[in-house]
Amino acid sequence: MLGCLLPDPGRFPGLRQLNLQPLKFVTDDGEDVWDEDAELTTALLQQLPPQLECLTINAFLSVRLYPPAAAGSGRGGRRRRRQQDPAQLLPSLTRLHIHNPGSVELNLSLPSLAKLLTSLTIEEAPVDVALRCDGMPSLAWLSTHSVLDAEDGFAALQHLTHLCCSEGYGGNLERLTPMLQGLAPTLRSLQVDSTAVPAAAAAAGATHLTRLECDSLGCLPHLPKWPKLQALLLGSVRPSTIQQQQLALLAAATSLRCLAFSRYGSDRKQKRRMKELRKALPGCTRLELHAETPDEAPAMALWVQRTQTGARRLDICLGYGHSDIPLTDWDWECAGKPIPAVAEVFGALEALQPRSALRSLKFMAPFCALFYWFPVLESFAGLRELELQAHPEDTGDIDNEWDRDATLTPFELRWLPPGLESLTVVKFDEVWLENGPPPGAAGGREGDSAAGPAQQPLSDLTFLQLNDINGVVLNMGCPSWQRLTLSLTSLGLKWDHEASPEHAALLRGVAASLRELSWYVIGPNELQQQAAEIAPTAQLSHLTKLDFKGAACLEHLPAWPQLRELFLSGTFPSEVTPKLTRTLPHCSVHEYD
């Protein structure tokens, strides 16, 4: 079937991305069997459209790419067209992804690939992959689970900056070392799951590394070999496992700006090690912190305190992954007294100095803990990006996916720093886009001023994303959106209730600057139809990109004269009728996940 679809490259003049995946056969006992005809050869590449930029090859029995003059006929050559000039083969390809092949041989040398191919991914492949490097000298990104065999060596890859290699190289160091020696002059980012790979990289002279991701502490003895290393990500590692000698190695890495762990603990040894790391690594400016239980929060607070010399990005997560823990365990107060778990993290955040250095902040926590942090945010004058995510409690009730207290109102909005440019709100029950708190809403913690700061909220905001919100509440008796003086360029909305003229009024308030709109309506076709009828009345004449669920919006395309990109989420091509197709005379059409 693939061979029948591709004989005429001119059939798809707008095609930029292509995913080729033959189906496997399933035997009576449930075993997957390769399609013996699923061989990808150069002959099939000759049938691809010349404007193709990204090619994904998935589940082929073999991938054998050779120069056209040397390509064998094979099964892939049965429908081969007239031999093309190699200079005209794949003239626009920049990314090649190969997934789950039976075998791989890449010996393709084309003038276009030599100039444009920058990304190559080979995943779930056999242990050995044959590769010709001088045919892709512009490669900047290489990711593989296999051992690469390059007869011409790797020295030709003089632009490669990122290498991800795992699984296959654990016991093949004698083949890994030549590759790293060839890549050493340009390599900047290394992602591995074996301690042996960083050791080989250090021995090969890869002294320009700025980012290393490794699953163990075995890479620490080699830190002196990477004087420019800025980010170290340690998977499957608890800070409490760091010994004094390893701590000294970290402290000596003065270029380090980001140190991330995937696991935390709260015992005394862990707390002591946290404190030592805080003192030893004053230069780290990015921190990602997770406390899965209230008992782990005090240890996490020590990491927050460690950032007092000038953090620029801070991610704080309380409780994610342990939704069975009652939300009250994270509450700010119990019987009138602050719970130590939350109080320590909150106090550490208040003590950050200088606050003006922080640029990006991400809060993921139960709303009962999240709510009390809002008044502190105003003092972070340099903050430009903020993400707020409220964790609900998993009660097993599918109708109770949100914490009903998780409501974002103008009271909280007034505490946001005046220079904030990007705001993302996730998993809130309601977001009130109006100029006053909802009836009966609390005015904050006892003693807080109900008026909040004097500055106009969100005056510099250019990006607003609302993800998985139960409801957006609008009181359009006063044009609240205009009062907030937003100049949004991108807006994302996701809900499961009826659209109304208030939604159009919301969009009209940002119509002058809005360029990208994502409107995802969860529910039956009736709700999608309502949203499709409301959206054109918002006067979004400058809209260039629209992501909409369902094909109903196609009837209203004239309302967006500058629209360049249209994504129909959750829509099958069969749902686009011939009548609707006539509204897209100049579009290039492709399918995406």
N, C-alpha and C positions, 0 to 999 in steps of 0.2 A: 504493500500500500504506500509506503514512504516513497518508493521509486516512482509510483504513478503520480504522486502529488507534486513532485519537484522537477519535472522535465522542462518546464517553461519558467525561467527566472523572471520574466516580465509579468507573470501573473500576479505577483505581490510587490508592486512598486514601492510601497511604504514600509515594507518589513525591515525591522531593525534587530529584533531578538527572535531566536528560533530554538526550540527545544525538541530534539528528535529522540523518541523513546519507543522502540518496538515492544510489543506485548510478549510476555513470557507465557509458555504453556504450563498448565497445572495438571499433573498426573492424578490418577485415581486416589493415590495415597496422600495427596496434598503437596507434593514436592514441585518446586518451580523448575522448569526445564528451559534452557536457552533456545531461542529460535535460531536454527542453524543458518538461516539466510541473513541474519542480522549482522552483517559485516560492513563496517564503514571504511570505504577506501577513497582515494583521491577522485575516482570517477564520480562518486556521489557529490563531492564538494563542487565539482564543475557545474552542477545543476543548481547551486544555491544562488540567490539574488546577489548582485554585486554590492548593494548598499548595506548588507548584513553587518552588524557591529558586534553582536554577542551570540555565540553558538554554544548550546548545551547538548552534550551527547550522553545519553543515559541508557544503561542496560544493553549495550551492544555486545555480541559475542566476541568481536575483535574490532579494534580501531587501528588501522594500518594506513598511515599517511606518508606517501613518498612523493618526490617530484613527479609531475605528470609524465615525463618521458620514461621514467623507470617504473611507473605504477603497473602492477600486474593486473590482469583482467579480473580474476576472481568472480565471485557471484555479483559483487557490486558493479561490475562492468558490463552486465548483460544489456543494460539500456543506455550505455554510455553515449554521450553526444560527441560531436566532432571535437578533437583535441584543442584545448584552449591555449592561448599564449600564457605561460606562467605568470607574466607580469600583470595579467588581468584576472587572476584567480584570487578570490577573497580580498579585494582591494580595500575594504573598509573594516575588516575584523580587528577588534581590539581586545576581546575577552573570549577565552576558550575554556569551557568547563567539561570535564569528563568524569562521569559517575558510574561506578559499578560495572566496569567492562570485564570481559573475560581475559583479554590481553591488550597491551598497548605498545605501539611502535610509532614514534613521532620522528620522522626523518624528512620533514617537509621544509624545504628552503624556497621561500617565495619573497620577491622584493617587497610586497605589501606587508607581509608579516614581520619582516625585518624592521620595518619602520613603525608599525602601528600596534602590534600585539604587545600588550603590557601586563596581562593577567592570565595565568594558567593554573587551573585547579584540577588535580587528579585524585579522586577519593574512592575508597572501597575498591581499589584496583588490586591486581596480583602483586606479589612481593617485588617483582622486578618490572621496571618500565624502561624501555629504550627511548632515548631522547637525543636529539641533535640540537645543540645549543647555539651554534653559529647561525642557525636559521631564525632565531628569535632574540637578537641582541638587545632589543628595547624592553625586554621583560622586566617589570618592576615588582610584581607580586607572584610568588610561587608557593602553592600549598599542595602537599602530597602526603599520602599515607604509605607510599611505597618507596623502595630503594631505586633511585634514578641511576641509570647506566648511560653515561654520555661518552661515546668513543672519542669525541673531539674535546673533551674536558669542559669545565664550567667557566673558564676564563673569559669566554665570549659574553657572558651575562654581566656586563659592566654597568648596568643600570638597575640591577636587582637590589631592592631595599628591604623587602619583607619576605621571610621564609618561615613557613609552617610545615614542620615535618614531625611525624609521630608514628608509633607502632613499628613500622618496618625497620627503623634504624637502631632499635634497641640492641641487637646482636650483630650489627654490620658496621662497626666503627671503622674497619679498614677501608670500606667504601664511602663512608661518610666524610672522612678527613679530606680526601681530594676535592670533594664538592665544596666544603667550607673554605678550603684554601683558595679556590677559584673565586668564591663569592666574598671573601673577607674585605676587600677594599671598599665595597659599597654597602654591605649589609648594615641595616639600621634596626630592624625589628626581627626578633626570633621567638617563635612559639613552639614549644616542645612538651612532651610528656615523659621524657627520659633524662635522667641526670647526666648520662653519657654524652648527650648532644651538646649542652653548654660547655662541658669539659673539652670536647673536640673543637668547639668554636673558639674557645680561649687559646687552645694550642695552635689553631690555624691562623691566629693573628687578627681576628675580627674585633679590632679595638674601637670601632666607631659605633657600636651598639648603643642605642638610646632607649630601647624597650625590650624587656625579656619576660616571657611568661613560661613558668616551669612548675611542675607539680610537686617538687620536693625542695629541701634545703641543700641538696648536694651542689647547687650552683653557687652558693655563697663563697666558698674558697676562691672562686675565680673572679669575684667582683673587682679586684685590683686591675684585672686585664681590660676592664671596660670603664675607663675614666669619664666617659660621657653619658653613662647610663642614667636615665631620668625616671623610668617607670619599671618597677619590679613587681610582678603579680605572681603570688605563690598559691597555687591551688592545693587542696588536700593538706593544708598545713595549719596547725594551731600556733599562735604566738608563744604559748607556754612551752612549746617544744624547742624553742631557740635557746641554745646554751650560751654561756658567757663568751666563749671564743667566737661564736657566730655573731653575737651581738656586737663584738668589737669590729668584725668585718663589715657589718652594716653601718656602723658609726663612721668607719673610714671612707665609705662611699659618699663623699660630700656632694656629688652631683645629683644624688637621688632626690626626686621631687614627689614621687608617688609610690607608696608601698601598700599593697592590698593583700589581704588574707581572705580565704573563703570560710574559715571556721574560727569561732571564738569560744571562750569558756569563762567561768566566773570564780574558780577556786583561787586560793591565796597565791599559789605559784603563778597563775596566769596574771593576776593583778600586779604582782611584783614585776613580772616581765614587761607588762604594759608600761609601767612607770619608768622602767629603765629604757625602754624603746623611745618613750616620749622625750627623755632627756638626750638620748643618743642621736636622734634623727630630727634635729630642729629645722632642717631644710626642706622637708616634705611639705608640699603645698596642696596635695590632693589626697583625700581620705574617703574610703568607703567602709561604713560601719554597719554591722548587723547584730542585733541582740534578739535571739529567737524566743527567749523567755525573760520575764522580769528579773530573774536571778543574774542574767548576763549583762544587764544594763549598766550596773556600776562599773564593771570592767570596761565597757565601751566608753563610759564617760571619761576615763583616763585618756583614751585616744583623742577625744574631743579636746581635752585640755592640752594635749601635745601640739595641737595646731596653732597655739597662741602666737607663734612667731610670724604668721602671715599665710593662712590657708587661702587658696583661691577656689577650690571646689570641695564640697563636703556632701556626702550622701549618708543619711541616717535612716535606718530601718529598724523599727521596733515591732516584733511579733510576727513578721511575715513567715509563713510556713508552719505556724502553730496556731491555726485558727480555732482549734479546739479549746484553747485557753480562754476563759471568760474575759470579756472586755473589761469588767470591773477590776481585774488584776492589774490592768494598766492605768486605772483611773488616777487622776492627779491627787485626789484626797480620799481618805477612808477614815470615817469618824472624826473629820475635821483636821486630820494630820496628813501632810504630803507623804505619798508612798515613796520610799527611798529610791526605787528603781527609776522612776520618772524624774524625781527631784534632782538626782545627781546629773543626769543627762541634761536637764534643763539648766541647771546651774553652770555646768561646763560650757554650754552654748552662750549663756549670758557673759561668761568670763573671757570669751574669745577676744584677743587683741592682736593687731588692730583689726577691727571689724570691717573697715573700709576695703581691706584686701580681698575679701570673699566676693567671688563673681558668680558662682553657681551653687545652688543649694537645693537638695532633694530630700523631702520629708516623706517617709512611709511609716505610718503608725496608726493605731486605733484613734478615732477622732477625740475620744475623751482625753488622750494625752496630747494630741495635735493642737487642740483648741487653745491651750494655755501658752503656746509658743508664739502666737500671732503678735502680741505687743512687742516682743523682742525684735521682730523682723524689721521694724521701722529704722532701727539704729544701724542696719547694715547698708550704709549709703552706697557702697560700690556694687551691690547685688544687681545682676542683670537677668539671670535665669532662675526661676523658681518652679519646682514641681511639688504638688501636694497630693498625697495619695492616702485615703482613709481605708484601713483594713476592717472589714466586717467580721463578725463572729459567725462561724459555720454551725448553724443550728440544725442543718438537715432539711430546712424548709426552703423549697425552691422559690417561694414567694417572698422570702426575706433575705435577698442577696445583699442588701445595703444596711448599714448602721443608720437607723432612722434619725439619730442625732447629728449625723454628718451633713450639716447644712452650711454652705458658704454664703454669707450675707454681706451687705455693704459695711456692716460693723467690722468684719474681718478684713475686707478689702481696704479699709482706711488705714490699716496698719502696715500695708505693704510698702516697701521703700519707693520713693518717688521716681527713681531712675529705672525701675523694672521694665524690661523690654519683652520678656517671654514668660508666660504663665501657663502651666499645664495642671489641670485639675482632674483627678482620677478617682472613681468609685465613691463619689459623694452622693448622698440621697437626693439633695436638691441644691441647685445653684440659683440664688436670687439676684437677678440683674436689674436692680432698681436702686433708688436713692435712699432707702430706709430699711431697717430690719423688718422681717415679717412679723405680723401680729403675734404677740406673746413670746417673741424671741428673747432669750436672755441677753443682758447687756454686757456679758463678759464676766471675768472674775470679780469678786467683791472688791470694791475700792477702785476699779478701773473707771476712767472717764467714759461715759457713753458716747461722747462726741468724737473721741479718738483724735488723731493728728489733724492739723489744720489743712494740709495740702490736699489738692484734688486727687483722688485715687486713680491709679492706672493711667496717668496723663501721658506717659511715654510708651505705653504698651503697643507693640507691633505684632505680637504673635499670641494667640489664645487658643488653647486646645482643651476641649471638654470630652473626656473619655469615660464611657460606662457610667453616665450620670442618670439617675432614676428619673429626674425631672428638672427642667429649667423653668423657673417661675418668673413671670414678667408682670409687673403692675404698670401697664402703659397709660394709666391716668396721668402720670408724669413721664415725659420721654427720657427714661433713665439712661438709656444707652448714649444719647447725645450729651447728657450731663456728665457722663464719665469721660467725655472727649477722647474716645479711642481712635487711633489711626491704624487699625489692624490691616495687615496684608494677607494673613492666613487665618482661617477660622475652621475649627472642627467641631461638629455637633453629632451627638449620638444619643438617641432616646427611643422610647417605646410608647409614646402617647400621641394624641392627635395634634396635627399642625393647626395653626390658627393665624389670623391676621396679625397677632402680636409677634409671631415669628418673623413675618415680613417686615414689621416695624423695627425689630431687632437688627435685621440685615440692612435695612435702609440706613440705619445709623452709622454703618461702617462702609457703605457702598462706595464712597469716594476713593477709598484706599484699598479695599479688598480685592485681592487678585486670585486667591485660592480658597475654595470652599469644599469641605467634606461633610456631607449630610447623610448619616447612616441611620435609617429608620428601621427599628426592630419590630416586626409585626406583620400582619396580613397585608395583602396588596392594597386594601382600602387606605391604610395609613400612608403607604408609599405614594398613592395617587393624590392624596391630600397634600402631602409635602411637595409633590411635583407641581401642583397647581398654585401653591403659595409662593414657591421660590421665584418664579418670573416676576411677581409683583414687587419684588424687593429692589428693583431698579439697579441691578448689579451689572451695569454696562461695561465695566472695566475687567470683569472676571475673565481670567485666562485658563484656569484649571478647575474642573469640577469632578468630584468623586461622589456618586449618588447610587443608592441601592435601588435597582429596578430600572426598567427601560422607559418608564412613564415620562421622564424628563425630556425625552427626545422630541416630543411634540412641542416643546417650548424653547427650542434652541435659538430661534430668532431673538429671544430676549437677551442673549449674551453674544453680541456681534464679534467680540474679540476672543472668544473661547478657542483655545488651541489644543487642550488635552481634556478628554472625557473618559472617566473610568466608571464602568457600570458594575458595581460590586454585587456579588450574589446573583448574577444574571447569566443565563445561558444564551448563546448566540441564536438558538431557535426562538427565543422570546422576542427578538427584534424582527418585526414583521416587514415585508417589502415596503409598505407605506412608510414606516419609520426609517428604513434604510435610505429612502430618497432624500431624507433630511441631512444625509452625510455624504455629499457628492465628492468632497475632496479629502476625506479622512483616510489615513492609513490605519488599518484595524489589526489588533493583535489580542491574544488571550493572555491573561496573567493570573497568578494565584492570589 
